[in-house]
Amino acid sequence: MNELLTAMSTDMGIDRYRGESEDSFVYRLCFSALGQWCLRTAQNLSDGIIGTTKHNQTIVLNELMSRYSELFPTVADRFVDTSNPQLSFPVHIRRVYEETGYLLTDDNNRNRLANYGRSIPIGNTALFFGIPNTTYAANGLGAFTSPTAYKVSAREFLIRDDLTWEEYFQSQFDIIDFYDRDINLDELEFFNPLSNNVPSQSWGRRMETDCSVARKSELGPFYRVMRVADAPLQFADEPEEPQNDSFTSYEFRRLYFALKAHYNNPLKATISKQDAEYSKIRVGGHLPNREYYYLLLLSWPVNNAFDKVSFLIRNDFIPEVTSAL
């Protein structure tokens, strides 16, 4: 390992797990380093103004990525989203920080660091929102140090209600909200909670359960649908949510997860221990952005920077993540 990698590993407190390839370790170091650079640029001071433009942040990170690609060419492709080549990693991590409260955007579209001392206690450390003034470690895109006086819980951070999956299911399938609709059933596809495929591939022409979600196409419109005795299918409009990079996007996935759990076929996450320090978590489908961004602050996507199902995480973080999921 060259001197730069050694320094990066030491400065960010990132260790190599047992059996980890050099490419994997270099990728993780670059992943976290780019995140730290994104935060550091938001501390810039120019003409008495603290912060930086989003455009400048993207330029700086693109230059760093170009340099890392020259130094470590074997990991360059890990920062490319093959499913959406237009999505750049610098813009992606900047948006994650903006949406999770690390960066605050002012009226002039400049980002500054939100150093309010807020932290979430996790394991024997705490996720700090900002850059601590003391020694800290990096895990994924997050900065970790001792818990601060200003503590919040993961649930407060995620802005989640207290409903269990069954209570959430019942709230979404209350017969009082449903009514007859003049809809041609032959035009519909139905979500199948009993399918062992990922939710996005669990649609068919037949309604396999008494409660489900129906759609006319992948783009909608969408309906919650119930089968009741001696009556035609009952429908309730399911709002079409924007699928973007905001913190609260992709919330419709919660409904699919609740349906699967209600029919005793819950979405599963598997945990594989790598060594005494790290484990890998694999989720059986894509999460809502709240939980996905939370995992990006705690862990590293395994296969590439845009992997949404496999994450490398410290063992002492697993109880907290299990509770959140």
C-alpha positions as CSV (number, residue, x, y, z in Angstrom):
1,M,0.0,0.0,0.0
2,N,1.5,3.4,-0.9
3,E,2.0,6.3,1.5
4,L,-1.2,8.1,0.4
5,L,-3.4,5.1,1.1
6,T,-1.7,4.6,4.5
7,A,-2.3,8.2,5.4
8,M,-6.0,8.1,4.3
9,S,-6.5,4.9,6.3
10,T,-5.0,6.4,9.4
11,D,-6.6,9.8,9.2
12,M,-10.1,8.3,8.6
13,G,-9.7,5.3,10.9
14,I,-10.7,2.9,8.2
15,D,-9.3,-0.7,8.6
16,R,-9.1,-3.5,6.1
17,Y,-11.2,-6.5,7.0
18,R,-9.9,-10.0,6.9
19,G,-9.6,-11.3,3.3
20,E,-10.5,-7.9,1.8
21,S,-9.0,-7.3,-1.7
22,E,-6.8,-4.3,-2.2
23,D,-9.2,-2.9,-4.8
24,S,-12.1,-3.1,-2.3
25,F,-10.1,-1.3,0.4
26,V,-8.9,1.4,-2.0
27,Y,-12.5,1.9,-3.2
28,R,-13.7,2.4,0.4
29,L,-11.0,4.8,1.2
30,C,-11.7,6.9,-1.9
31,F,-15.5,6.7,-1.2
32,S,-15.1,8.1,2.3
33,A,-12.4,10.6,1.3
34,L,-14.6,12.1,-1.4
35,G,-17.3,12.6,1.2
36,Q,-15.0,14.3,3.6
37,W,-13.7,16.6,0.9
38,C,-17.4,17.5,0.0
39,L,-17.9,18.6,3.6
40,R,-14.6,20.4,3.9
41,T,-15.4,22.6,0.9
42,A,-18.5,23.8,2.7
43,Q,-16.1,25.4,5.3
44,N,-14.5,27.7,2.8
45,L,-14.4,31.4,3.6
46,S,-14.4,33.9,0.7
47,D,-15.0,37.6,1.0
48,G,-16.4,37.1,4.5
49,I,-18.9,34.5,3.3
50,I,-18.7,30.9,4.7
51,G,-19.6,28.1,2.3
52,T,-19.3,27.3,-1.3
53,T,-21.5,27.1,-4.4
54,K,-22.8,23.7,-5.3
55,H,-21.2,24.1,-8.7
56,N,-17.8,24.6,-7.1
57,Q,-18.3,21.5,-4.9
58,T,-19.0,19.4,-7.9
59,I,-15.9,20.8,-9.8
60,V,-13.6,20.0,-6.8
61,L,-15.0,16.5,-6.4
62,N,-14.8,15.8,-10.1
63,E,-11.2,16.8,-10.1
64,L,-10.5,14.6,-7.1
65,M,-12.2,11.7,-8.7
66,S,-10.1,12.2,-11.8
67,R,-7.0,12.2,-9.8
68,Y,-8.0,9.1,-7.8
69,S,-8.8,7.4,-11.1
70,E,-5.3,8.1,-12.3
71,L,-3.7,6.9,-9.1
72,F,-6.0,3.8,-8.7
73,P,-7.4,2.9,-12.1
74,T,-8.7,-0.5,-11.0
75,V,-11.4,1.1,-8.9
76,A,-12.5,3.9,-11.2
77,D,-15.4,2.0,-12.6
78,R,-16.9,1.6,-9.1
79,F,-17.9,5.2,-9.1
80,V,-19.9,4.9,-12.3
81,D,-23.7,4.1,-12.2
82,T,-24.1,1.7,-15.1
83,S,-27.9,1.9,-14.8
84,N,-27.8,5.7,-15.1
85,P,-24.6,7.0,-16.6
86,Q,-25.9,10.6,-16.3
87,L,-25.8,10.4,-12.5
88,S,-22.4,11.5,-11.2
89,F,-21.1,10.4,-7.8
90,P,-20.0,13.9,-6.8
91,V,-23.6,15.2,-7.3
92,H,-24.9,12.0,-5.6
93,I,-23.0,12.5,-2.4
94,R,-23.6,16.2,-2.3
95,R,-27.4,15.5,-2.5
96,V,-27.1,12.9,0.3
97,Y,-25.4,15.5,2.6
98,E,-28.0,18.1,1.7
99,E,-30.9,15.8,2.4
100,T,-29.5,14.4,5.6
101,G,-28.7,17.8,7.2
102,Y,-24.9,17.9,6.8
103,L,-25.1,20.8,4.4
104,L,-27.4,23.8,4.5
105,T,-28.2,25.6,1.3
106,D,-28.7,29.4,1.5
107,D,-30.8,31.7,-0.7
108,N,-27.8,32.1,-3.0
109,N,-27.6,28.4,-3.6
110,R,-24.4,28.1,-1.6
111,N,-23.8,25.2,0.8
112,R,-22.3,25.6,4.2
113,L,-21.5,23.0,6.9
114,A,-24.2,22.5,9.5
115,N,-22.1,22.1,12.6
116,Y,-24.7,22.3,15.4
117,G,-23.2,19.5,17.5
118,R,-26.1,17.0,16.7
119,S,-25.3,13.3,16.9
120,I,-26.9,9.9,16.9
121,P,-25.3,7.5,19.5
122,I,-24.5,4.2,17.7
123,G,-22.5,1.4,19.2
124,N,-19.6,2.8,21.2
125,T,-19.5,6.0,19.1
126,A,-21.9,8.5,17.5
127,L,-22.8,9.7,14.0
128,F,-21.9,13.4,14.0
129,F,-23.7,15.8,11.6
130,G,-20.9,18.0,10.4
131,I,-17.2,17.8,11.1
132,P,-16.2,17.5,14.7
133,N,-13.5,19.7,16.2
134,T,-11.9,16.6,17.8
135,T,-10.4,13.5,16.3
136,Y,-13.0,11.5,14.4
137,A,-13.4,8.5,12.2
138,A,-15.2,7.9,8.9
139,N,-17.6,5.1,8.1
140,G,-19.2,5.4,4.7
141,L,-20.1,9.1,4.2
142,G,-20.5,9.7,8.0
143,A,-18.3,11.3,10.5
144,F,-18.1,9.5,13.9
145,T,-16.9,10.8,17.3
146,S,-18.0,10.7,20.9
147,P,-21.7,11.4,21.6
148,T,-22.5,15.1,22.0
149,A,-24.9,16.8,24.4
150,Y,-27.3,17.3,21.5
151,K,-28.4,13.8,20.9
152,V,-31.2,12.5,18.6
153,S,-32.5,9.0,17.9
154,A,-32.4,7.3,14.5
155,R,-36.2,7.4,14.5
156,E,-36.1,11.2,15.0
157,F,-33.6,11.5,12.2
158,L,-35.6,9.3,9.8
159,I,-38.8,11.3,10.8
160,R,-40.7,8.0,11.1
161,D,-44.0,7.3,12.9
162,D,-44.2,4.6,15.6
163,L,-46.4,2.2,13.5
164,T,-45.4,-1.4,13.3
165,W,-45.6,-2.9,9.8
166,E,-49.0,-4.5,10.7
167,E,-50.4,-1.2,12.0
168,Y,-49.2,0.5,8.9
169,F,-50.8,-2.2,6.7
170,Q,-54.1,-1.8,8.6
171,S,-54.0,2.0,8.2
172,Q,-53.6,1.6,4.4
173,F,-56.3,-1.0,4.0
174,D,-59.2,0.3,5.9
175,I,-62.3,-0.6,4.0
176,I,-63.9,2.8,4.7
177,D,-61.3,4.4,2.3
178,F,-62.2,2.0,-0.6
179,Y,-65.0,2.2,-3.2
180,D,-66.2,0.8,-6.5
181,R,-64.3,2.0,-9.6
182,D,-65.2,1.6,-13.3
183,I,-61.8,0.1,-14.2
184,N,-61.1,-2.5,-16.7
185,L,-59.3,-5.3,-14.8
186,D,-57.7,-6.6,-17.9
187,E,-55.6,-3.4,-18.0
188,L,-54.2,-3.9,-14.6
189,E,-51.1,-5.6,-13.1
190,F,-51.2,-6.6,-9.4
191,F,-48.4,-6.6,-6.9
192,N,-47.9,-10.1,-5.6
193,P,-46.7,-10.1,-1.9
194,L,-46.2,-13.9,-2.1
195,S,-43.5,-13.6,-4.8
196,N,-40.0,-14.4,-3.9
197,N,-38.7,-11.9,-6.5
198,V,-37.7,-8.4,-5.5
199,P,-40.7,-6.1,-5.3
200,S,-40.0,-4.4,-8.7
201,Q,-40.3,-7.8,-10.4
202,S,-43.3,-9.1,-8.3
203,W,-46.2,-8.0,-10.6
204,G,-48.6,-10.1,-12.5
205,R,-52.0,-10.1,-14.2
206,R,-53.8,-12.0,-11.4
207,M,-54.5,-10.7,-7.9
208,E,-53.0,-13.3,-5.6
209,T,-54.0,-11.9,-2.2
210,D,-57.1,-10.1,-0.8
211,C,-55.1,-6.9,-0.5
212,S,-52.7,-5.5,-3.0
213,V,-51.6,-2.7,-5.2
214,A,-52.7,-2.4,-8.8
215,R,-51.2,-0.4,-11.7
216,K,-52.0,0.3,-15.3
217,S,-48.3,0.6,-16.2
218,E,-45.0,1.0,-14.4
219,L,-45.6,4.8,-14.5
220,G,-49.1,4.5,-13.0
221,P,-51.8,5.2,-12.2
222,F,-51.6,3.1,-9.0
223,Y,-54.4,1.9,-6.7
224,R,-54.6,0.1,-3.4
225,V,-57.1,-2.7,-4.0
226,M,-59.2,-5.0,-1.8
227,R,-61.2,-8.1,-2.4
228,V,-64.3,-8.3,-0.3
229,A,-67.1,-10.8,-0.1
230,D,-70.1,-10.5,-2.5
231,A,-68.8,-7.3,-4.0
232,P,-66.6,-6.2,-6.9
233,L,-63.0,-5.2,-6.2
234,Q,-62.7,-2.1,-4.1
235,F,-60.2,0.6,-5.0
236,A,-58.4,3.5,-3.3
237,D,-56.2,5.9,-5.2
238,E,-52.5,5.5,-4.4
239,P,-50.8,8.8,-4.9
240,E,-47.9,8.8,-7.4
241,E,-44.9,10.1,-5.5
242,P,-42.0,11.8,-7.3
243,Q,-39.0,9.4,-7.7
244,N,-36.1,11.7,-7.0
245,D,-33.2,12.1,-4.7
246,S,-35.1,13.8,-1.8
247,F,-34.9,12.4,1.7
248,T,-38.5,11.3,1.7
249,S,-38.6,9.8,-1.8
250,Y,-39.5,6.2,-2.7
251,E,-41.8,5.9,0.3
252,F,-44.2,3.7,-1.7
253,R,-41.7,0.8,-1.0
254,R,-42.9,0.8,2.6
255,L,-46.3,-0.3,1.4
256,Y,-44.9,-3.2,-0.6
257,F,-42.8,-4.3,2.4
258,A,-45.8,-4.1,4.7
259,L,-47.9,-6.2,2.3
260,K,-45.2,-8.8,2.1
261,A,-44.9,-9.0,5.9
262,H,-48.6,-9.2,6.3
263,Y,-48.7,-12.2,4.1
264,N,-45.9,-13.9,5.9
265,N,-43.4,-13.3,3.2
266,P,-41.4,-10.4,4.6
267,L,-38.5,-8.8,2.8
268,K,-35.3,-10.1,4.4
269,A,-31.9,-8.7,5.1
270,T,-29.1,-11.1,5.6
271,I,-26.0,-10.4,7.7
272,S,-22.7,-12.1,7.0
273,K,-19.9,-11.6,9.4
274,Q,-16.5,-10.8,7.8
275,D,-14.3,-10.6,10.9
276,A,-14.3,-9.2,14.4
277,E,-14.9,-5.7,13.1
278,Y,-17.0,-5.8,10.0
279,S,-20.1,-7.5,8.5
280,K,-21.9,-7.3,5.2
281,I,-25.7,-6.6,5.1
282,R,-27.7,-7.6,2.0
283,V,-31.2,-6.3,1.7
284,G,-33.7,-8.2,-0.5
285,G,-34.9,-5.0,-2.3
286,H,-34.3,-1.3,-2.6
287,L,-35.1,0.8,0.5
288,P,-37.0,4.1,0.8
289,N,-34.4,6.9,0.6
290,R,-34.6,7.7,4.3
291,E,-33.1,4.3,5.2
292,Y,-30.9,4.1,2.2
293,Y,-29.2,7.5,3.0
294,Y,-28.9,6.4,6.6
295,L,-27.0,3.3,5.5
296,L,-24.7,5.5,3.3
297,L,-23.8,7.5,6.4
298,L,-23.0,4.3,8.4
299,S,-21.5,2.0,5.8
300,W,-20.0,1.4,2.4
301,P,-22.0,0.1,-0.6
302,V,-20.2,-3.1,-1.4
303,N,-20.0,-3.6,-5.2
304,N,-19.9,0.0,-6.3
305,A,-20.8,3.5,-5.0
306,F,-24.4,3.1,-6.3
307,D,-25.1,-0.4,-4.9
308,K,-28.4,-0.2,-3.1
309,V,-28.7,-3.7,-1.6
310,S,-25.3,-4.7,-0.2
311,F,-23.4,-2.7,2.5
312,L,-20.2,-3.3,4.6
313,I,-20.8,-2.1,8.1
314,R,-19.1,-2.2,11.5
315,N,-20.4,-5.0,13.8
316,D,-21.2,-2.7,16.6
317,F,-23.6,-0.7,14.3
318,I,-25.7,-3.8,13.5
319,P,-28.2,-3.6,16.4
320,E,-28.9,0.1,15.5
321,V,-29.4,-0.7,11.8
322,T,-31.5,-3.8,12.5
323,S,-33.8,-1.7,14.7
324,A,-34.1,1.0,12.0
325,L,-34.8,-1.5,9.2
